Amino acid sequence: MEDRSHKVLLALVMLFLFAVIVLQYVCPGTECQLLRLRALSPAAASDPYRAEDETPARFVPRFNFSAGDLLRQVDFNIKGDDLIVFLHIQKTGGTTFGRHLVRNIQLEQPCECRAGQKKCTCHRPGKRETWLFSRFSTGWSCGLHADWTELTNCVPSVVDSKKEVRLRPSR
């Protein structure tokens, strides 16, 4: 009987340890939302920036763009001289967005991507000109993670070097 009670006690301890480990994976922070009863109250759910002691919030969300800026429509003329320049800022999802530009953008002639190639061909309809300047279309023309200063000096010279002087658009 004593051996059986030790096995039951060992099983309960193991179950408790397993539950603690699972809880740490599900809720790794010190204040688990699953265990906080206040999170279920309607007052706490209405304003996530309200402090528990009702002091003014230290973080006030702000938008740097007006509603008009966010809803602005931009006409892109793929048949003309318009050019999209993608400035990749590190650690902001730029690689994912850059891939999205060459693979999923809905234009008259989107980029042509082949399996196994790092670069995609983004030519204008009926021309051998590129309409997208990014690492996925032109490669590392201005260096790895080029910053704004480097791009303002590099992009015009790279783009203009591919055209005859009389065909270069004014920028």
Backbone hydrogen bonds, N-H to C=O, Kabsch-Sander energy under -0.5 kcal/mol:
donor,donor_aa,acceptor,acceptor_aa,energy
5,S,1,M,-2.0
6,H,2,E,-1.7
7,K,3,D,-1.6
8,V,4,R,-2.1
9,L,5,S,-2.6
10,L,6,H,-2.5
11,A,7,K,-2.3
12,L,8,V,-2.3
13,V,9,L,-2.3
14,M,10,L,-2.5
15,L,11,A,-2.3
16,F,12,L,-2.4
17,L,13,V,-2.5
18,F,14,M,-2.5
19,A,15,L,-2.3
20,V,16,F,-2.2
21,I,17,L,-2.3
22,V,18,F,-2.5
23,L,19,A,-2.4
24,Q,20,V,-1.8
25,Y,21,I,-1.5
26,V,22,V,-2.5
27,C,23,L,-2.9
32,C,30,T,-0.7
35,L,32,C,-0.6
36,R,32,C,-1.2
37,L,35,L,-0.6
40,L,37,L,-1.1
41,S,38,R,-1.2
45,A,41,S,-1.5
46,S,42,P,-1.3
47,D,43,A,-0.9
50,R,47,D,-1.4
51,A,55,T,-0.8
54,E,51,A,-1.6
60,V,58,R,-0.6
70,L,66,S,-2.0
71,L,67,A,-1.7
72,R,69,D,-0.8
76,F,74,V,-0.6
77,N,75,D,-0.6
78,I,76,F,-1.0
80,G,77,N,-0.6
82,D,77,N,-0.8
84,I,131,W,-2.7
85,V,83,L,-0.6
86,F,84,I,-0.6
86,F,133,F,-2.5
87,L,85,V,-0.7
88,H,86,F,-0.7
89,I,87,L,-0.7
92,T,89,I,-0.9
94,G,89,I,-0.5
97,F,93,G,-2.4
98,G,94,G,-2.9
99,R,95,T,-2.2
100,H,96,T,-2.1
101,L,97,F,-2.2
102,V,98,G,-1.5
103,R,99,R,-1.9
104,N,100,H,-2.5
105,I,100,H,-0.7
105,I,101,L,-0.5
107,L,105,I,-1.1
112,E,121,T,-3.3
113,C,111,C,-0.7
117,Q,114,R,-1.7
120,C,136,F,-3.5
121,T,112,E,-2.6
122,C,120,C,-0.7
124,R,129,E,-2.0
127,K,124,R,-2.0
131,W,122,C,-1.9
132,L,122,C,-0.6
133,F,84,I,-3.5
134,S,132,L,-0.8
137,S,134,S,-1.3
138,T,134,S,-3.1
139,G,134,S,-0.8
141,S,139,G,-1.3
143,G,140,W,-1.3
146,A,143,G,-0.9
151,L,147,D,-2.5
152,T,148,W,-2.6
153,N,149,T,-1.3
154,C,150,E,-2.7
155,V,151,L,-2.2
157,S,153,N,-0.6
158,V,154,C,-2.5
159,V,155,V,-2.9
160,D,156,P,-2.7
161,S,157,S,-1.5
162,K,158,V,-0.5
162,K,159,V,-1.1
163,K,160,D,-1.5
167,L,164,E,-1.1
168,R,164,E,-0.6
168,R,165,V,-0.9
